[in-house]
Amino acid sequence: MTFASRITRCPTPFDPARGDDALLHMPELARDVALLIKGTAGCSPYLAGLIAHECSWLARALDDPENAVKQLLAALPDIALDQLSTELRIAKRRIALMTAVCDLGGVWPLEQVTQVLTDFADAAVQACLSRLVAAEVARGKLPAGDDPACAGGMVALAMGKMGAGELNYSSDIDLICLFDETRFDPDDYHDVRQAFIRVTRKMTAIMSEVKDGGYVFRTDLRLRPDASVTPVCLSMEAAERYYESVGRTWERAAYIKARACAGDIAAGQRFLDTLRPFVWRKHLDFAAIQDAHDMRLKIRDHRGLHGPLVLEGHNMKLGRGGIREIEFFTQTRQLIAGGRDPSLRVRTTRDGLLRLAGADWLPQDTADTLYDHYRFHRTVEHRLQMINDAQTHELPADTAGFDRLAAFMGTDADSLRHELTERLEAVHDLIEGFFAPEPATPVTSDWGAEITARWPTYPALRSSRGSEIFNRLAPEIISRLQEAAKPDEALAQFDRFLAGLPAGVQLFSLFEANPQLTQLIVDIAATAPALAQYLSRNAGVFDAVIGGAFFSDWPGVSGLTAELAKVLGGAGDYESQLIAARRWAKEWHFRVGVHHLRGLIDADTSGAQYADLAQAVIRALWPVIVAEFARKHGDLPGQGAIVVGMGSLGSARLNAASDLDLIVIYDAKGVETSDGRRPLATRTYYARLTQALVTALSAQMAEGRLYEVDMRLRPSGRQGPVATSFSAFRDYQMNDAWTWEHLAMTRARVMVGPDSLAEDFEVFRQALVRKKGQGAGVLSDVADMRARIADAKAPQGAWDAKIGPGRLQDIELFAQAAVLLAGGDARDVTGQLAAGVADGWLDAADAQAVSAAAGLFWHLQAAARLLTGGPVDPDAFGEGGRRFLLRETGFETMDDLAVDMGRMAVAADRVISRKLAAT
């Protein structure tokens, strides 16, 4: 396709005579090309001069603009140092002319125009660095490197529009120059640094010098760390130390677009990788909104850009509804969520908006509208800069100027004014509400004044910024607390939550940006004190509520395991993996609790989900634990090991405060020692590996612990080894185990480990249950065990759901006896009772009475653990907790519930006592 056939538009000549002059230098042009050149030159004195100066080159280049650009860029590395300044200016002149003509004719879209300008900037910086560093090497000031293109370990980071491939027509370029100090002898550090400083200064001079009517790029180095006091080229170590200690939000935003563009690209990328935790915070970072808003206000104050929109002299970049507004909006949204969602870590404004919409952080139509305005703004910016090659963003100040700009845009002045006004105001309206918080409404009520008066003394409110944000939230929070069933109770619980917060800026910013969370914390404070206290220590879990999947379908064990494995894979070292697992598990644990509290799931579903979560944690962590252990002591000897869940975990029903009953069984297949650099005897190997598992799950770390672990159900209890060989386990269970240990085996379930060993274990478990259930003394042993349990621990009053005759613990023991006698394989209470019915030992009516009691007491127990973390205590629950309890159990009043609890417990106790007495 010819260039002429690709032209879709031509500017109207503002000065036709100048356009005719340009055509004199380029005879025999195709008609459409002639119209394009005439319009271009007739609107811009600068471009008219370029056309006259480069008419021969342009005539040839227009046959294939893309190839002409490639040839220009390909020639840059071969330019000698003494010719660099001159040749780069010539190349820039031609790039500027080609991009202008292709832009104005609609041959290239905006994105291609800005990318070509950026590609040339990259190539120009690379040419300077490689030649200047080579000169320093030749002078003996730097050691010779393996690859001259790597610039001896120096790298230029492209920032801002250059980093994003979005350079405008007369852009300056923002660079941060660094060098990799690890490549050099420490004794040579200062000499090396001085050499790279010289390179940077000479490069800046070559790029910025205005000579023979042209220049390459104005070069700005002020985005480097602490630019007022630091040299123009820094070591990477010094820069990293700065960002870790005093880096600010605007610098984090700047690094969204950062890109290693010249020199040692690999070293530059390694440096950017080290800054990833600085730029992308692990929690949703809504405090960045206020930081970005403050930056906007400072820019407006500095430039005098406040007030209503006036088109004359309006700054298209920094002014109301301008380019920077859209960029700030996009980058701030990326900073908020990019720590949790790596897909948002993109450089360009277009990609940023599209990814944000794709992740549901923006409506798609908002993203599309903003980018449409952005393209228009950038096009206007280009036309302004093409008129006289000036780095300007200001609209004309007079009528003639608007007429010229309108002609350049292919329209008339009135239409241009109308479109500018509409677009600038639309951007302002879309963005201002996001950044500018509503002023605080004073709290006029005296309700709760005694409590609220002490809030300013709490740690979360001691900073002026935290206090300022909270003061904007307080009226809404107090209003919602007053709507609770028992406002005073809700206020007291919220007060405890607030007092327990170690800091407030991030959380309060999160609440301000997501008002639905305010209602959630009020609901929790009014209903579940234990969950409120948990939140005060783990406020980061609120991120999960707005992270996109909080209300999605439950993913199951496989989905959870895969997700956690992905998290662990990106966490780095072993300690970081354990911390990441804790952070991840807390969010899912919180989700289950909130769904239960809100009535989205019931106690049975929450019990299954808590168990799924625990199994997923064990499944995903076990390979990580094994790999870390094997790194020191070698691979697992023999067939490996399985982790077996016992008790409630085995039966796949946990509550919000459950610990985990585990045992570890291994099969060494005769292998006596491991094969690592620090080998261990097989028994010692698996014992220590088991201890590593317990530590990984239960150790208190920066993000808390995952679970308390109980291993007392292993063979011989506390006296036995923490890990047991499969052969020893089988022998013990068949010959030495007590009946209570066989009862425990009815709920055993493999969590993780080799499939073959897991299958062998399950075959043995079922065979064991079938064999040991036939013993004559089973019922007497269970009756004796029941009596011992009753003597050891008395129920905590009439509301105790777990302890006591006919209550949950008693029923679970009875159900295990039923399935053991039946030789069945069910692990849950309902299934185990059904096995007793199928075997003929238990009739259906008795099973129904016991099962109904089990259901009621489980709902009570699950609710109590969620609400307070302790036993059922209606007086401690408060009105909100009591309502939750009634909703869960289906009763109208607490008195009705209490009566039915007693009735059901008595009925279950009668069945259990009668059946166990028949020995």
RAURUR-V454726 format. One record per residue. N is the residue number from 0. SS is DSSP state (hx for helix, st for strand, lp for the rest). PHI is phi in radians with two decimals (none if undefined). D_CENTER is the distance of its C-alpha to the mean C-alpha in whole Angstrom. Layout:
N	SS	PHI	D_CENTER
N	SS	PHI	D_CENTER
This chain:
0	lp	none	46
1	lp	-1.30	48
2	hx	-1.04	46
3	hx	-1.04	48
4	hx	-1.31	47
5	hx	-1.58	44
6	lp	-1.23	44
7	lp	-1.98	43
8	lp	-2.79	44
9	lp	-2.44	46
10	lp	-1.17	46
11	lp	-1.42	50
12	lp	-1.06	52
13	lp	-1.33	52
14	lp	-2.23	55
15	hx	-0.99	56
16	hx	-1.09	59
17	hx	-1.13	56
18	hx	-1.12	55
19	hx	-1.12	58
20	hx	-1.05	58
21	hx	-1.12	55
22	hx	-1.19	57
23	hx	-1.06	60
24	lp	-1.46	58
25	lp	-2.33	57
26	lp	-1.23	59
27	lp	1.06	59
28	lp	-1.49	56
29	lp	-1.05	55
30	hx	-1.00	55
31	hx	-1.14	51
32	hx	-1.17	51
33	hx	-1.08	53
34	hx	-1.11	52
35	hx	-1.11	49
36	hx	-1.12	50
37	hx	-1.09	53
38	hx	-1.15	50
39	hx	-1.08	48
40	hx	-1.18	50
41	hx	-1.31	52
42	hx	-1.86	49
43	lp	-2.31	48
44	hx	-0.99	50
45	hx	-1.09	48
46	hx	-1.18	47
47	hx	-1.05	51
48	hx	-1.15	52
49	hx	-1.10	49
50	hx	-1.07	51
51	hx	-1.10	54
52	hx	-1.29	53
53	lp	-2.04	51
54	hx	-1.09	53
55	hx	-1.14	54
56	hx	-1.07	51
57	hx	-1.09	49
58	hx	-1.04	52
59	hx	-1.26	51
60	hx	-1.17	47
61	lp	-1.19	47
62	lp	-1.10	48
63	lp	-2.69	45
64	hx	-1.01	42
65	hx	-1.09	39
66	hx	-1.18	42
67	hx	-1.06	43
68	hx	-1.15	40
69	hx	-1.03	39
70	hx	-1.14	42
71	hx	-1.07	42
72	hx	-1.19	39
73	hx	-1.16	40
74	hx	-1.41	43
75	hx	-1.09	41
76	lp	-1.09	41
77	lp	-1.61	45
78	lp	-1.29	46
79	lp	-1.23	47
80	hx	-1.03	46
81	hx	-1.25	50
82	hx	-1.82	49
83	hx	-1.04	45
84	hx	-1.03	45
85	hx	-1.15	48
86	hx	-1.18	46
87	hx	-1.18	43
88	hx	-1.14	44
89	hx	-1.10	46
90	hx	-1.07	43
91	hx	-1.10	41
92	hx	-1.04	44
93	hx	-1.27	44
94	hx	-1.08	40
95	hx	-1.09	40
96	hx	-1.17	43
97	hx	-1.14	42
98	hx	-1.13	39
99	hx	-1.12	41
100	hx	-1.12	43
101	hx	-1.19	40
102	hx	-1.20	38
103	hx	-1.13	41
104	lp	-1.47	43
105	lp	1.27	39
106	lp	-1.26	40
107	lp	-2.00	36
108	lp	-1.25	33
109	hx	-0.91	31
110	hx	-1.10	29
111	hx	-1.28	31
112	hx	-1.04	33
113	hx	-1.19	30
114	hx	-1.22	29
115	hx	-1.11	33
116	hx	-1.05	33
117	hx	-1.20	30
118	hx	-1.03	31
119	hx	-1.16	35
120	hx	-1.06	33
121	hx	-1.01	31
122	hx	-1.15	34
123	hx	-1.17	36
124	hx	-1.13	34
125	hx	-1.08	34
126	hx	-1.07	38
127	hx	-1.13	39
128	hx	-1.08	37
129	hx	-1.12	38
130	hx	-1.23	42
131	hx	-1.24	41
132	hx	-1.16	40
133	hx	-1.04	43
134	hx	-1.16	45
135	hx	-1.17	44
136	hx	-1.14	44
137	hx	-1.09	48
138	lp	-1.45	49
139	lp	1.40	48
140	lp	-1.54	45
141	lp	-2.38	42
142	lp	-1.21	42
143	lp	-1.20	42
144	lp	-1.72	39
145	lp	-1.27	39
146	lp	-2.26	38
147	hx	-0.99	39
148	hx	-1.15	36
149	hx	-1.45	33
150	hx	0.96	35
151	hx	1.12	36
152	hx	1.70	32
153	st	-1.61	32
154	st	-2.43	29
155	st	-1.86	28
156	st	-1.63	25
157	st	-1.43	25
158	lp	-1.98	23
159	hx	1.00	23
160	hx	-1.12	25
161	hx	-1.15	26
162	hx	-1.07	23
163	hx	-1.57	22
164	lp	1.25	25
165	lp	-2.18	26
166	lp	-1.02	29
167	lp	-1.57	32
168	lp	-1.08	35
169	lp	-2.07	36
170	lp	-1.04	33
171	lp	-1.45	33
172	st	-2.08	31
173	st	-1.76	28
174	st	-2.19	28
175	st	-2.08	27
176	st	-1.78	29
177	st	-2.35	29
178	st	-2.40	30
179	lp	-1.50	30
180	hx	-1.19	32
181	hx	-1.24	31
182	hx	-1.40	34
183	lp	-2.14	37
184	lp	-1.11	39
185	hx	-0.94	38
186	hx	-1.17	42
187	hx	-1.68	41
188	hx	-0.94	38
189	hx	-1.17	40
190	hx	-1.16	42
191	hx	-1.12	39
192	hx	-1.05	37
193	hx	-1.10	40
194	hx	-1.12	41
195	hx	-1.23	37
196	hx	-1.12	38
197	hx	-1.08	41
198	hx	-1.02	39
199	hx	-1.11	36
200	hx	-1.12	39
201	hx	-1.15	41
202	hx	-1.05	39
203	hx	-1.07	38
204	hx	-1.14	42
205	hx	-1.07	42
206	hx	-1.26	39
207	hx	-1.65	40
208	lp	-1.07	44
209	lp	-1.63	46
210	st	-2.65	49
211	lp	0.95	51
212	lp	1.33	50
213	st	-2.57	46
214	lp	-2.69	43
215	lp	-1.60	40
216	lp	-2.56	37
217	lp	-1.14	37
218	st	-2.03	34
219	st	-2.00	32
220	lp	-1.89	31
221	lp	-1.43	30
222	lp	-1.47	26
223	lp	-1.20	27
224	lp	-0.99	26
225	lp	0.82	29
226	lp	-1.05	31
227	lp	-1.24	34
228	lp	-2.23	35
229	lp	-1.79	33
230	lp	-1.19	35
231	lp	-1.26	34
232	st	-2.34	32
233	st	-2.03	30
234	st	-1.27	30
235	hx	-1.09	26
236	hx	-1.10	26
237	hx	-1.16	27
238	hx	-1.14	25
239	hx	-1.08	22
240	hx	-1.07	24
241	hx	-1.09	24
242	hx	-1.15	20
243	hx	-1.18	19
244	hx	-1.70	22
245	hx	-2.32	23
246	lp	-1.02	20
247	lp	-1.91	20
248	hx	-1.06	17
249	hx	-1.12	19
250	hx	-1.30	19
251	hx	-1.05	15
252	hx	-1.08	16
253	hx	-1.09	19
254	lp	-1.37	17
255	lp	-1.05	15
256	lp	-1.65	18
257	lp	-1.10	19
258	st	-2.66	21
259	st	-1.26	24
260	st	-1.94	27
261	st	-2.76	30
262	st	1.51	31
263	lp	-1.40	30
264	hx	-1.05	27
265	hx	-1.11	25
266	hx	-1.13	26
267	hx	-1.09	24
268	hx	-1.19	21
269	hx	-1.07	21
270	hx	-1.10	21
271	hx	-1.08	18
272	hx	-1.12	16
273	hx	-1.17	17
274	lp	-1.50	15
275	hx	-0.97	12
276	hx	-1.13	11
277	hx	-1.22	13
278	hx	-1.34	12
279	lp	-1.94	8
280	lp	-1.29	8
281	lp	-1.23	6
282	lp	-1.85	6
283	lp	-1.02	7
284	lp	-1.93	10
285	lp	-1.28	12
286	hx	-1.11	15
287	hx	-1.10	15
288	hx	-1.08	17
289	hx	-1.13	20
290	hx	-1.05	19
291	hx	-1.16	20
292	hx	-1.10	22
293	hx	-1.09	24
294	hx	-1.11	24
295	hx	-1.03	25
296	hx	-1.15	28
297	hx	-1.12	29
298	hx	-1.09	30
299	hx	-1.12	32
300	hx	-1.11	34
301	hx	-1.12	34
302	hx	-1.66	35
303	lp	1.11	37
304	lp	-1.83	35
305	lp	-1.32	35
306	lp	1.77	37
307	lp	-1.21	38
308	lp	-1.25	38
309	lp	-2.24	41
310	lp	-1.14	41
311	lp	-1.05	43
312	lp	1.31	41
313	lp	-1.14	38
314	st	-1.50	35
315	lp	-1.21	33
316	lp	-1.58	30
317	lp	-1.81	30
318	lp	-1.39	32
319	lp	-0.95	31
320	lp	1.21	29
321	lp	-1.59	29
322	hx	-1.04	27
323	hx	-1.10	25
324	hx	-1.04	24
325	hx	-1.17	22
326	hx	-1.16	21
327	hx	-1.06	20
328	hx	-1.02	18
329	hx	-1.15	16
330	hx	-1.17	15
331	hx	-1.15	14
332	hx	-1.07	12
333	hx	-1.12	10
334	hx	-1.10	10
335	hx	-1.05	9
336	hx	-1.92	6
337	lp	-1.16	5
338	lp	-1.16	4
339	lp	-1.65	0
340	lp	-2.19	4
341	hx	-1.05	7
342	hx	-1.15	9
343	hx	-1.49	9
344	lp	-1.53	10
345	lp	-2.10	14
346	lp	-1.60	17
347	lp	-1.43	19
348	hx	-1.11	19
349	hx	-1.07	20
350	hx	-1.10	18
351	hx	-1.04	15
352	hx	-1.13	17
353	hx	-1.15	17
354	hx	-1.18	14
355	hx	-1.08	13
356	hx	-1.18	16
357	hx	-1.10	15
358	lp	-1.67	12
359	lp	1.17	14
360	lp	-1.55	13
361	lp	-2.46	16
362	lp	-1.12	19
363	hx	-1.04	21
364	hx	-1.19	24
365	hx	-1.17	22
366	hx	-1.08	21
367	hx	-1.12	24
368	hx	-1.13	26
369	hx	-1.11	24
370	hx	-1.25	24
371	hx	-1.07	28
372	hx	-1.13	29
373	hx	-1.07	27
374	hx	-1.09	29
375	hx	-1.12	32
376	hx	-1.01	31
377	hx	-1.16	31
378	hx	-1.14	34
379	hx	-1.05	36
380	hx	-1.01	35
381	hx	-1.09	36
382	hx	-1.12	39
383	hx	-1.05	40
384	hx	-1.36	39
385	hx	-1.24	41
386	hx	-1.04	44
387	hx	-2.41	45
388	lp	0.87	42
389	lp	-1.95	41
390	lp	-1.42	38
391	lp	-2.09	38
392	lp	-2.23	36
393	st	-1.69	38
394	lp	-1.13	40
395	lp	-1.01	44
396	lp	-1.73	46
397	lp	-2.46	49
398	hx	-1.11	50
399	hx	-1.07	51
400	hx	-1.11	48
401	hx	-1.18	46
402	hx	-1.09	49
403	hx	-1.08	48
404	hx	-1.09	44
405	hx	-1.08	45
406	hx	-1.07	47
407	hx	-1.12	45
408	hx	-1.50	42
409	lp	1.33	45
410	lp	-2.56	45
411	lp	-1.90	48
412	hx	-1.09	47
413	hx	-1.13	47
414	hx	-1.11	44
415	hx	-1.10	42
416	hx	-1.04	42
417	hx	-1.09	41
418	hx	-1.18	38
419	hx	-1.02	37
420	hx	-1.07	38
421	hx	-1.07	36
422	hx	-1.23	33
423	hx	-1.11	32
424	hx	-1.20	33
425	hx	-1.12	30
426	hx	-1.10	28
427	hx	-1.02	28
428	hx	-1.14	28
429	hx	-1.19	25
430	hx	-1.77	23
431	hx	-1.05	25
432	hx	-1.14	24
433	hx	-1.22	21
434	hx	-1.54	21
435	lp	-1.53	25
436	lp	-1.25	24
437	lp	-1.20	27
438	lp	-1.10	30
439	lp	-1.16	30
440	lp	-1.64	33
441	lp	-1.02	35
442	lp	-1.41	35
443	lp	-1.73	39
444	lp	-1.36	39
445	lp	-1.57	41
446	lp	-1.07	39
447	lp	1.24	37
448	hx	-1.05	39
449	hx	-1.11	39
450	hx	-1.38	36
451	hx	-1.13	34
452	lp	-1.14	36
453	lp	-1.62	35
454	hx	-1.00	31
455	hx	-1.05	31
456	hx	-1.53	32
457	lp	-1.31	29
458	hx	-0.94	26
459	hx	-1.19	24
460	hx	-2.00	26
461	lp	-1.40	28
462	lp	-1.42	26
463	hx	-1.10	28
464	hx	-1.22	24
465	hx	-1.07	23
466	hx	-1.12	26
467	hx	-1.10	27
468	hx	-1.18	23
469	hx	-1.11	25
470	hx	-1.07	28
471	hx	-1.30	27
472	hx	-1.49	25
473	hx	-0.94	28
474	hx	-1.03	31
475	hx	-1.20	28
476	hx	-1.09	27
477	hx	-1.11	31
478	hx	-1.06	32
479	hx	-1.24	30
480	hx	-1.08	31
481	hx	-1.18	35
482	lp	-1.51	34
483	lp	-1.16	33
484	lp	-1.03	36
485	lp	-2.21	37
486	hx	-0.97	36
487	hx	-1.13	37
488	hx	-1.13	35
489	hx	-1.09	32
490	hx	-1.11	32
491	hx	-1.11	33
492	hx	-1.22	30
493	hx	-1.12	28
494	hx	-1.06	29
495	hx	-1.14	29
496	hx	-1.04	25
497	hx	-1.13	25
498	hx	-1.13	27
499	hx	-1.46	25
500	lp	-1.27	22
501	lp	-1.33	22
502	lp	-2.68	20
503	lp	-2.27	20
504	hx	-1.00	19
505	hx	-1.10	15
506	hx	-1.16	16
507	hx	-1.14	19
508	hx	-1.11	17
509	hx	-1.07	14
510	hx	-1.09	18
511	hx	-1.14	19
512	hx	-1.42	17
513	lp	-2.37	17
514	lp	-1.00	20
515	hx	-1.09	20
516	hx	-1.24	18
517	hx	-1.07	22
518	hx	-1.13	24
519	hx	-1.11	21
520	hx	-1.18	22
521	hx	-1.15	26
522	hx	-1.04	26
523	hx	-1.16	25
524	hx	-1.08	27
525	hx	-1.38	30
526	hx	-2.12	29
527	lp	-2.20	28
528	hx	-0.99	28
529	hx	-1.13	27
530	hx	-1.19	23
531	hx	-1.12	23
532	hx	-1.17	24
533	hx	-1.04	21
534	hx	-1.16	19
535	hx	-1.12	21
536	hx	-1.61	20
537	lp	-2.37	16
538	hx	-1.10	15
539	hx	-1.08	11
540	hx	-1.21	12
541	hx	-1.04	12
542	hx	-0.93	9
543	hx	-1.11	10
544	hx	-1.10	13
545	lp	-1.92	11
546	lp	-1.44	8
547	lp	1.93	11
548	lp	-2.00	12
549	lp	-1.10	14
550	lp	-1.94	17
551	lp	-1.33	17
552	lp	-1.09	20
553	lp	-1.13	20
554	lp	-1.40	19
555	hx	1.36	21
556	hx	-1.06	22
557	hx	-1.11	21
558	hx	-1.13	18
559	hx	-1.11	16
560	hx	-1.07	18
561	hx	-1.10	16
562	hx	-1.15	13
563	hx	-1.14	13
564	hx	-1.05	15
565	hx	-1.14	13
566	hx	-1.08	10
567	hx	-1.13	13
568	hx	-1.11	14
569	lp	-1.76	12
570	lp	-1.61	12
571	lp	1.60	16
572	lp	-1.38	18
573	hx	-1.08	20
574	hx	-1.08	19
575	hx	-1.09	15
576	hx	-1.14	15
577	hx	-1.14	17
578	hx	-1.17	15
579	hx	-1.09	11
580	hx	-1.10	14
581	hx	-1.13	15
582	hx	-1.08	11
583	hx	-1.13	11
584	hx	-1.14	14
585	hx	-1.07	14
586	hx	-1.15	12
587	hx	-1.24	14
588	hx	-1.08	17
589	hx	-1.10	17
590	hx	-1.02	17
591	hx	-1.05	20
592	hx	-1.10	21
593	hx	-1.15	21
594	hx	-1.06	22
595	hx	-1.15	25
596	hx	-1.09	26
597	lp	-1.45	25
598	lp	1.43	28
599	lp	-1.32	25
600	lp	-2.40	26
601	lp	-1.79	29
602	hx	-1.11	30
603	hx	-1.13	31
604	hx	-1.20	27
605	hx	-1.10	25
606	hx	-1.07	27
607	hx	-1.19	27
608	hx	-1.24	23
609	hx	-1.04	23
610	hx	-1.22	25
611	hx	-0.99	23
612	hx	-1.09	20
613	hx	-1.09	22
614	hx	-1.13	23
615	hx	-1.10	20
616	hx	-1.07	19
617	hx	-1.13	22
618	hx	-1.08	22
619	hx	-1.33	19
620	hx	-1.36	20
621	hx	-0.98	24
622	hx	-1.10	24
623	hx	-1.19	21
624	hx	-1.10	24
625	hx	-1.10	27
626	hx	-1.10	26
627	hx	-1.15	25
628	hx	-1.19	29
629	hx	-1.16	30
630	hx	-1.02	30
631	hx	-1.69	32
632	hx	-2.03	35
633	lp	1.68	34
634	lp	-1.18	34
635	lp	-1.02	34
636	lp	-1.16	38
637	lp	1.27	40
638	lp	-1.35	38
639	st	1.88	35
640	st	-2.43	34
641	st	-2.02	33
642	st	-1.82	31
643	st	-1.93	32
644	st	-1.50	31
645	st	-2.02	34
646	hx	0.99	35
647	hx	-1.13	32
648	hx	-1.14	30
649	hx	-1.08	32
650	lp	-1.47	33
651	lp	1.09	30
652	lp	-2.58	30
653	lp	-2.03	28
654	lp	-1.90	28
655	lp	-1.12	25
656	lp	-2.07	27
657	lp	-1.16	28
658	lp	-1.64	28
659	st	-2.02	29
660	st	-1.63	32
661	st	-2.31	32
662	st	-2.37	34
663	st	-2.10	34
664	st	-2.20	37
665	st	-2.20	38
666	st	-2.31	40
667	lp	-1.39	41
668	lp	0.92	44
669	lp	1.47	46
670	lp	-1.28	44
671	lp	-1.65	45
672	st	-2.48	42
673	lp	-1.42	39
674	lp	-2.03	39
675	lp	-1.44	37
676	lp	-1.20	38
677	lp	-2.23	38
678	lp	-1.12	40
679	lp	-2.26	40
680	st	-1.05	42
681	hx	-0.97	41
682	hx	-1.10	41
683	hx	-1.15	40
684	hx	-0.97	37
685	hx	-1.26	36
686	hx	-1.13	36
687	hx	-1.24	34
688	hx	-1.10	32
689	hx	-1.11	32
690	hx	-1.09	31
691	hx	-1.12	28
692	hx	-1.09	27
693	hx	-1.05	28
694	hx	-1.11	26
695	hx	-1.04	23
696	hx	-1.46	23
697	hx	-1.96	25
698	lp	-1.14	24
699	lp	-1.38	23
700	st	-2.23	20
701	lp	-1.02	18
702	lp	-1.83	16
703	st	1.47	19
704	lp	-2.05	21
705	lp	-1.46	20
706	lp	-2.63	24
707	lp	-1.31	27
708	st	-2.10	29
709	st	-2.10	33
710	lp	-2.02	35
711	lp	-1.28	38
712	lp	-1.50	39
713	lp	-1.26	39
714	lp	-0.93	43
715	lp	1.17	45
716	hx	1.04	42
717	hx	-1.13	42
718	hx	-1.42	45
719	lp	-1.53	43
720	lp	-1.14	41
721	lp	-1.24	37
722	st	-2.22	37
723	st	-2.15	40
724	st	-1.23	42
725	hx	-1.09	42
726	hx	-1.14	46
727	hx	-1.16	46
728	hx	-1.12	44
729	hx	-1.08	46
730	hx	-1.11	49
731	hx	-1.11	48
732	hx	-1.14	47
733	hx	-1.37	50
734	hx	-2.07	53
735	lp	-2.11	52
736	lp	-1.22	49
737	lp	-1.46	50
738	hx	-1.05	49
739	hx	-1.07	46
740	hx	-1.29	45
741	hx	-1.22	46
742	hx	-1.05	44
743	hx	-1.09	41
744	hx	-1.18	41
745	lp	-1.16	41
746	lp	-1.94	37
747	lp	-1.17	36
748	st	-2.58	34
749	st	-1.23	32
750	st	-1.58	28
751	st	-2.82	28
752	lp	2.46	30
753	lp	-1.02	32
754	hx	-1.00	34
755	hx	-1.12	37
756	hx	-1.22	37
757	hx	-1.09	35
758	hx	-1.15	38
759	hx	-1.07	41
760	hx	-1.11	40
761	hx	-1.18	39
762	hx	-1.07	43
763	hx	-1.14	44
764	hx	-1.01	43
765	hx	-1.15	44
766	hx	-1.15	48
767	hx	-1.08	47
768	hx	-1.08	47
769	hx	-1.11	50
770	hx	-1.29	52
771	hx	-1.34	51
772	lp	-1.26	52
773	lp	-1.58	55
774	lp	-1.18	56
775	lp	-1.19	59
776	lp	-1.68	57
777	hx	-1.07	54
778	hx	-1.12	55
779	hx	-1.16	57
780	hx	-1.10	54
781	hx	-1.18	51
782	hx	-1.10	54
783	hx	-1.14	54
784	hx	-1.13	50
785	hx	-1.08	50
786	hx	-1.16	53
787	hx	-1.13	51
788	hx	-1.09	48
789	hx	-1.10	49
790	hx	-1.24	51
791	hx	-1.32	48
792	lp	-2.59	46
793	lp	-1.50	48
794	lp	-1.13	45
795	lp	-1.59	44
796	lp	1.59	46
797	lp	-1.17	47
798	lp	-1.60	43
799	lp	-1.19	42
800	lp	-1.48	40
801	lp	-1.77	40
802	lp	-1.76	43
803	lp	2.22	47
804	lp	-1.01	49
805	lp	1.30	47
806	lp	-1.74	44
807	hx	-1.05	41
808	hx	-1.09	41
809	hx	-1.11	45
810	hx	-1.18	44
811	hx	-1.10	42
812	hx	-1.08	44
813	hx	-1.13	47
814	hx	-1.14	45
815	hx	-1.12	44
816	hx	-1.11	48
817	hx	-1.09	48
818	hx	-1.29	46
819	hx	-1.15	48
820	hx	-1.11	51
821	hx	-1.43	50
822	lp	1.16	49
823	lp	-1.57	46
824	lp	-2.02	42
825	lp	-1.21	40
826	lp	-1.95	38
827	lp	-1.59	37
828	hx	-1.02	40
829	hx	-1.08	41
830	hx	-1.16	41
831	hx	-1.21	43
832	hx	-1.14	45
833	hx	-1.10	46
834	hx	-1.10	47
835	hx	-1.13	50
836	hx	-1.18	51
837	hx	-1.07	51
838	hx	-1.40	53
839	lp	1.57	55
840	lp	-1.32	55
841	lp	-2.21	53
842	lp	-1.54	54
843	hx	-1.09	52
844	hx	-1.16	53
845	hx	-1.12	52
846	hx	-1.07	49
847	hx	-1.14	48
848	hx	-1.10	49
849	hx	-1.21	47
850	hx	-1.13	44
851	hx	-1.09	44
852	hx	-1.12	44
853	hx	-1.05	41
854	hx	-1.08	39
855	hx	-1.11	40
856	hx	-1.22	39
857	hx	-1.15	36
858	hx	-1.06	35
859	hx	-1.15	36
860	hx	-1.14	34
861	hx	-1.10	31
862	hx	-1.16	31
863	hx	-1.09	32
864	hx	-1.12	30
865	hx	-1.27	27
866	hx	-1.31	29
867	lp	-2.21	30
868	lp	1.40	29
869	lp	-2.18	33
870	lp	-1.28	36
871	lp	-1.15	37
872	lp	-2.58	39
873	hx	-0.96	39
874	hx	-1.15	40
875	hx	-1.42	37
876	hx	-1.27	35
877	hx	1.38	36
878	hx	-1.11	37
879	hx	-1.09	33
880	hx	-1.15	33
881	hx	-1.13	36
882	hx	-1.11	36
883	hx	-1.08	33
884	hx	-1.08	35
885	hx	-1.17	38
886	hx	-1.11	35
887	hx	-1.19	34
888	hx	-1.75	38
889	lp	1.41	39
890	lp	-1.80	42
891	lp	-1.48	43
892	lp	-2.35	44
893	hx	-1.18	43
894	hx	-1.10	47
895	hx	-1.07	47
896	hx	-1.11	44
897	hx	-1.08	46
898	hx	-1.10	49
899	hx	-1.21	47
900	hx	-1.01	46
901	hx	-1.09	49
902	hx	-1.10	51
903	hx	-1.20	48
904	hx	-1.12	48
905	hx	-1.11	52
906	hx	-1.11	52
907	hx	-1.15	49
908	hx	-1.08	51
909	hx	-1.07	55
910	hx	-1.09	53
911	hx	-1.10	52
912	hx	-1.11	55
913	hx	-1.13	57
914	hx	-1.23	56
915	hx	-1.36	55
916	hx	-1.35	59
917	lp	-1.46	60
918	lp	-1.79	60
